[in-house]
Amino acid sequence: MSSNRLFLDVHAIQTLPPSNINRDDTGSPKTCQYGGVRRARVSSQSWKRAMRTYFYEQSEQENVGVRTKDIVQFVADKIIKIEPSKEEDAFSLAEKIINDAGVKTKDGKAKALFFLGDSQAKELAKAAIVGNNDKKYLKEILRNNPAVDIALFGRMVADDPSLNEDASSQVAHAISTHSVDTEFDFFTAVDDLAPEENAGAGMLGTVEFNSSTLYRYANVAIHELYKQLENKEAVLNTGRLFVKSFANSLPTGKVNTFANQTLPQFVMVTLRDDRPVNLVSAFENPIRSNEGYVEKSVNALLNENEKVEKFVNKAQKTFILDLNNCNFSSDEIKNENSLNELIDDLGNFLDTELSNW
């Protein structure tokens, strides 16, 4: 097992119309400098949150985590569900067992956001009911059987680093493949009950936005995920869910204002045995076009994928979903007809690989 290494890279090209899905502290769309020009940017934190939300809404897996200060109430609810007769004492039992596990609370809440898996909360609840407050045992509960999103995105506990969980995935900040300019939408709102002689607006304001074609990237160290979950089926399901949520999730900033409900025009998943590779270098020289950016961005990405193989091992397998219907296929590259087909083929490949570990 220790000698096996497998990295799953997922790349996407996704175009956004006027939108502001990820704002800075002034309300402006986030941007960055790259390749000498200003780019649109969507932070990795924002997209990871969107992916985790997708996990909750779409996942059939029960063991999905919550990140909250209200972990005492979360565990108390588990206690009541397991042993309804403990309802009156559930909160105090939950707080005691959490404190005994080394997580500090104040006024019934954790001092900082804490990432806790559903299965871990159930095990803490069981320990609280039987009165097992052995600190070593309770810490093992928090270390073992992590929720899939805790395994993927990690957990940091400042008060007790022994409870930290290293992330098996990495998510990059999405950036536009081209330069962008921030624009302003001036709007007015009318007071519906204003008298007829009042011709003025009830409110004036501006909203900032931009339009962009984004390059998005993330990876999963499948071998590390296997060590964390210790179950092949869980790893397969998590790998499928990660790709599906990456493709279908979208941060919701100002979505009611802009209705920017788009999907990727191109998705590429590669499996490598040496290291993950972010292909953002394809866009260090910004794409320039008066006829759209998607096709040129896809071509630049595919060209960069060929170039990087001068440095790294050739990908074991590549799965591509291209809405522009590029025609390419080989023993190493599978051209897919739908995202579901890509995910099924990816799952079959991972199943075969993991069976040999």
C-alpha positions as CSV (number, residue, x, y, z in Angstrom):
1,M,0.0,0.0,0.0
2,S,2.7,2.5,1.0
3,S,4.4,2.2,-2.4
4,N,1.3,3.1,-4.4
5,R,0.7,6.6,-5.4
6,L,-2.1,8.0,-7.5
7,F,-3.1,11.6,-8.0
8,L,-6.4,12.7,-9.6
9,D,-6.2,16.0,-11.3
10,V,-9.4,17.7,-12.5
11,H,-9.4,20.7,-14.8
12,A,-12.3,22.8,-16.1
13,I,-12.9,25.7,-18.4
14,Q,-16.1,27.6,-17.4
15,T,-17.4,30.8,-18.8
16,L,-19.4,33.3,-16.6
17,P,-21.6,36.1,-17.9
18,P,-21.8,39.3,-15.9
19,S,-21.5,38.2,-12.3
20,N,-19.9,38.7,-8.9
21,I,-19.8,35.3,-7.3
22,N,-16.9,36.0,-4.9
23,R,-16.5,39.5,-3.4
24,D,-13.7,41.2,-1.5
25,D,-14.3,43.3,1.6
26,T,-15.4,46.3,-0.5
27,G,-17.9,44.3,-2.5
28,S,-15.8,44.2,-5.6
29,P,-15.3,41.0,-7.6
30,K,-12.0,39.4,-6.5
31,T,-9.2,39.8,-9.0
32,C,-5.4,39.1,-9.2
33,Q,-2.4,39.9,-11.4
34,Y,-1.1,37.1,-13.5
35,G,0.9,37.2,-16.7
36,G,1.1,41.0,-16.4
37,V,-2.7,41.6,-16.6
38,R,-5.6,41.8,-14.3
39,R,-7.6,38.5,-14.0
40,A,-11.0,37.6,-12.5
41,R,-10.5,35.4,-9.5
42,V,-12.7,33.1,-7.4
43,S,-11.0,32.0,-4.2
44,S,-10.5,28.3,-3.4
45,Q,-12.3,28.8,-0.1
46,S,-15.4,30.0,-1.9
47,W,-15.5,27.1,-4.3
48,K,-14.7,24.5,-1.6
49,R,-17.7,25.8,0.4
50,A,-19.8,25.4,-2.7
51,M,-18.5,21.9,-3.2
52,R,-19.3,21.0,0.5
53,T,-22.8,22.4,0.1
54,Y,-23.2,20.2,-3.0
55,F,-22.0,17.2,-0.8
56,Y,-24.9,17.8,1.6
57,E,-27.5,18.2,-1.1
58,Q,-26.5,15.4,-3.5
59,S,-24.5,12.9,-1.5
60,E,-26.0,9.6,-0.6
61,Q,-23.1,9.1,1.9
62,E,-24.2,9.6,5.5
63,N,-20.8,10.6,6.8
64,V,-20.6,14.2,5.8
65,G,-19.1,16.7,8.2
66,V,-20.3,20.0,9.6
67,R,-18.1,23.0,10.4
68,T,-19.7,24.9,13.3
69,K,-19.2,26.4,16.7
70,D,-22.4,24.6,17.8
71,I,-20.8,21.2,18.1
72,V,-22.3,20.8,21.6
73,Q,-25.8,21.0,20.3
74,F,-24.9,18.8,17.3
75,V,-23.7,16.0,19.6
76,A,-26.6,16.6,22.0
77,D,-29.0,16.0,19.2
78,K,-27.3,12.7,18.5
79,I,-27.6,11.8,22.2
80,I,-31.3,12.5,22.2
81,K,-31.8,10.4,19.0
82,I,-29.9,7.4,20.4
83,E,-31.4,7.7,24.0
84,P,-34.5,9.9,24.1
85,S,-34.7,9.6,27.9
86,K,-31.5,11.7,28.2
87,E,-33.1,14.7,26.6
88,E,-32.9,16.9,29.7
89,D,-29.2,16.1,30.3
90,A,-28.2,15.8,26.6
91,F,-26.6,19.3,26.4
92,S,-24.5,19.0,29.5
93,L,-23.5,15.5,28.6
94,A,-22.4,16.6,25.2
95,E,-20.4,19.5,26.5
96,K,-18.6,17.4,29.0
97,I,-17.7,14.7,26.5
98,I,-16.4,17.3,24.0
99,N,-14.3,19.0,26.7
100,D,-13.0,15.6,27.8
101,A,-11.9,15.0,24.2
102,G,-9.8,18.1,24.3
103,V,-12.0,20.5,22.5
104,K,-12.5,23.7,24.5
105,T,-16.0,25.4,24.7
106,K,-17.3,28.6,26.2
107,D,-21.0,29.3,26.8
108,G,-21.9,26.0,25.2
109,K,-20.1,26.7,22.0
110,A,-16.7,25.8,20.6
111,K,-14.2,28.7,20.8
112,A,-13.5,28.4,17.0
113,L,-15.3,26.7,14.1
114,F,-14.8,22.9,14.5
115,F,-15.1,20.4,11.7
116,L,-16.9,17.3,13.0
117,G,-18.1,14.2,11.0
118,D,-21.5,12.7,11.5
119,S,-20.1,9.3,12.5
120,Q,-17.7,10.9,14.9
121,A,-20.6,12.8,16.5
122,K,-22.6,9.6,16.9
123,E,-19.6,7.9,18.6
124,L,-19.1,10.8,21.0
125,A,-22.8,10.6,21.8
126,K,-22.6,6.9,22.6
127,A,-19.5,7.6,24.8
128,A,-21.4,10.3,26.6
129,I,-24.4,8.0,27.3
130,V,-22.3,5.3,28.8
131,G,-20.1,7.7,30.7
132,N,-16.8,6.8,28.9
133,N,-14.7,9.9,29.2
134,D,-11.3,8.4,28.7
135,K,-9.4,11.1,26.9
136,K,-7.3,8.8,24.8
137,Y,-10.4,6.9,23.6
138,L,-12.3,10.1,22.8
139,K,-9.4,11.5,20.8
140,E,-9.3,8.3,18.8
141,I,-13.0,8.9,17.9
142,L,-12.1,12.3,16.5
143,R,-9.1,10.9,14.6
144,N,-10.8,7.8,13.2
145,N,-13.5,7.5,10.5
146,P,-13.3,11.1,9.3
147,A,-16.2,12.5,7.2
148,V,-15.4,12.6,3.5
149,D,-15.2,16.3,3.4
150,I,-12.9,16.4,6.4
151,A,-10.7,13.9,4.7
152,L,-10.7,15.9,1.5
153,F,-10.4,19.4,2.9
154,G,-8.6,18.9,6.2
155,R,-9.2,20.1,9.8
156,M,-7.1,22.4,11.9
157,V,-7.6,22.5,15.7
158,A,-5.4,25.3,17.2
159,D,-6.1,24.2,20.8
160,D,-5.0,20.6,20.1
161,P,-2.9,20.0,17.0
162,S,-3.1,16.2,17.6
163,L,-6.7,16.5,16.2
164,N,-5.6,18.1,13.0
165,E,-6.5,16.2,9.8
166,D,-4.3,16.7,6.7
167,A,-6.3,17.4,3.5
168,S,-6.0,14.8,0.8
169,S,-7.2,17.3,-1.8
170,Q,-6.1,20.7,-3.0
171,V,-8.3,23.3,-4.7
172,A,-6.8,26.2,-6.7
173,H,-8.1,29.8,-7.0
174,A,-9.9,29.9,-10.3
175,I,-8.7,32.7,-12.6
176,S,-9.8,34.0,-15.9
177,T,-7.8,32.8,-18.9
178,H,-7.7,36.4,-20.2
179,S,-7.6,40.0,-18.8
180,V,-10.8,41.5,-17.4
181,D,-12.1,44.9,-16.5
182,T,-14.5,45.5,-13.6
183,E,-17.7,47.2,-14.6
184,F,-20.5,49.0,-12.6
185,D,-24.2,48.5,-12.8
186,F,-26.1,51.6,-11.7
187,F,-29.5,50.8,-10.4
188,T,-32.5,52.6,-9.0
189,A,-35.4,51.3,-6.9
190,V,-38.9,52.8,-7.0
191,D,-41.0,53.3,-3.9
192,D,-44.3,51.6,-4.9
193,L,-46.3,53.8,-2.5
194,A,-44.7,57.1,-3.3
195,P,-47.1,59.9,-4.4
196,E,-47.4,60.5,-8.1
197,E,-45.9,63.9,-7.9
198,N,-42.7,62.4,-6.5
199,A,-40.7,61.4,-9.6
200,G,-37.5,60.5,-7.7
201,A,-36.2,57.1,-7.0
202,G,-36.5,55.5,-3.6
203,M,-33.0,54.2,-3.7
204,L,-29.8,54.5,-5.8
205,G,-26.8,52.2,-5.9
206,T,-24.2,50.4,-7.9
207,V,-23.1,46.8,-8.1
208,E,-19.7,45.8,-9.5
209,F,-19.3,42.8,-11.8
210,N,-17.2,41.3,-14.5
211,S,-17.5,38.6,-17.2
212,S,-14.9,35.8,-17.5
213,T,-13.8,32.5,-18.9
214,L,-12.3,30.7,-15.9
215,Y,-9.6,28.0,-15.6
216,R,-10.4,25.8,-12.6
217,Y,-8.2,23.1,-11.0
218,A,-8.2,20.7,-8.1
219,N,-6.6,17.4,-7.2
220,V,-6.9,14.5,-4.9
221,A,-4.1,12.3,-3.6
222,I,-6.1,9.0,-3.9
223,H,-3.5,7.1,-1.9
224,E,-3.8,9.5,1.0
225,L,-7.6,9.4,0.9
226,Y,-7.4,5.6,1.0
227,K,-5.2,5.9,4.2
228,Q,-7.8,8.2,5.8
229,L,-11.0,6.3,4.9
230,E,-9.5,2.8,5.0
231,N,-12.3,1.5,2.7
232,K,-12.2,1.0,-1.0
233,E,-15.9,1.7,-1.6
234,A,-15.7,4.9,0.4
235,V,-12.7,6.1,-1.7
236,L,-14.5,5.3,-4.9
237,N,-17.7,7.1,-3.9
238,T,-15.7,10.1,-2.6
239,G,-13.7,10.3,-5.8
240,R,-16.8,10.3,-7.9
241,L,-18.5,12.8,-5.7
242,F,-15.5,15.1,-5.7
243,V,-15.4,15.3,-9.5
244,K,-19.2,15.7,-9.8
245,S,-19.3,18.4,-7.1
246,F,-16.3,20.2,-8.7
247,A,-18.1,20.3,-12.1
248,N,-21.6,21.2,-10.8
249,S,-21.1,23.4,-7.8
250,L,-21.0,27.2,-8.1
251,P,-20.5,29.9,-5.4
252,T,-23.7,31.9,-4.9
253,G,-22.5,35.4,-4.5
254,K,-25.0,37.9,-6.1
255,V,-26.6,35.0,-7.9
256,N,-30.1,36.4,-7.6
257,T,-28.9,39.6,-9.2
258,F,-27.1,38.0,-12.1
259,A,-28.5,34.5,-12.5
260,N,-25.1,33.3,-13.7
261,Q,-26.0,29.6,-13.5
262,T,-23.4,28.2,-15.9
263,L,-21.6,24.9,-16.2
264,P,-18.2,24.0,-17.5
265,Q,-17.7,23.8,-21.2
266,F,-14.7,21.5,-20.8
267,V,-13.7,19.0,-18.1
268,M,-10.5,16.9,-18.1
269,V,-9.6,14.4,-15.4
270,T,-6.1,12.8,-15.4
271,L,-4.6,10.1,-13.2
272,R,-0.9,10.3,-12.5
273,D,1.4,8.2,-10.4
274,D,4.2,10.8,-9.7
275,R,2.7,14.2,-8.8
276,P,-0.3,16.4,-9.4
277,V,0.0,19.1,-12.1
278,N,-1.8,22.5,-12.3
279,L,-1.9,23.6,-15.9
280,V,-2.5,27.3,-15.2
281,S,0.8,28.0,-17.0
282,A,-1.2,27.5,-20.2
283,F,-2.7,31.0,-19.6
284,E,0.4,32.9,-18.3
285,N,0.2,34.5,-21.8
286,P,-3.4,35.7,-21.6
287,I,-5.8,34.6,-24.3
288,R,-6.8,37.4,-26.7
289,S,-9.9,37.1,-28.8
290,N,-12.8,39.0,-30.3
291,E,-14.7,35.8,-30.9
292,G,-15.0,34.2,-27.4
293,Y,-12.4,32.6,-25.1
294,V,-13.6,29.1,-24.5
295,E,-12.3,27.3,-27.6
296,K,-8.9,29.0,-27.5
297,S,-8.7,28.3,-23.8
298,V,-9.4,24.6,-24.3
299,N,-6.8,24.4,-27.0
300,A,-4.2,26.2,-24.9
301,L,-4.9,23.8,-22.0
302,L,-4.5,20.7,-24.2
303,N,-1.3,22.0,-25.6
304,E,0.1,22.7,-22.1
305,N,-0.9,19.2,-21.0
306,E,1.3,17.8,-23.7
307,K,4.2,20.1,-22.8
308,V,4.2,19.1,-19.1
309,E,4.8,15.5,-20.0
310,K,8.4,16.5,-20.8
311,F,8.8,16.9,-17.0
312,V,6.4,14.3,-15.5
313,N,5.3,10.8,-16.2
314,K,2.7,10.3,-18.9
315,A,-0.8,10.2,-17.4
316,Q,-2.0,6.7,-16.8
317,K,-5.5,7.7,-18.0
318,T,-7.3,10.9,-19.1
319,F,-11.0,11.4,-19.3
320,I,-12.3,14.4,-21.2
321,L,-15.8,15.9,-21.6
322,D,-15.8,18.6,-24.2
323,L,-19.0,20.4,-25.2
324,N,-17.3,21.7,-28.3
325,N,-16.9,18.0,-29.5
326,C,-13.2,17.9,-30.1
327,N,-12.4,14.5,-31.6
328,F,-9.5,12.8,-30.0
329,S,-9.2,9.4,-28.5
330,S,-6.4,6.9,-27.7
331,D,-5.6,4.2,-25.3
332,E,-4.8,6.8,-22.6
333,I,-7.5,9.3,-23.5
334,K,-11.2,8.6,-23.2
335,N,-13.6,11.2,-24.9
336,E,-16.8,11.1,-22.9
337,N,-20.4,12.0,-23.9
338,S,-21.6,13.2,-20.5
339,L,-20.4,14.0,-17.0
340,N,-22.1,10.9,-15.7
341,E,-20.3,8.7,-18.2
342,L,-17.0,10.3,-17.3
343,I,-17.7,9.7,-13.6
344,D,-18.7,6.1,-14.2
345,D,-15.6,5.4,-16.3
346,L,-13.4,7.1,-13.7
347,G,-15.0,4.9,-11.0
348,N,-14.3,1.8,-13.0
349,F,-10.6,2.8,-13.5
350,L,-10.1,3.6,-9.8
351,D,-11.8,0.3,-8.8
352,T,-9.3,-1.6,-10.9
353,E,-6.3,0.4,-9.6
354,L,-7.3,0.1,-5.9
355,S,-8.0,-3.7,-6.3
356,N,-4.3,-4.1,-6.9
357,W,-3.2,-2.3,-3.8
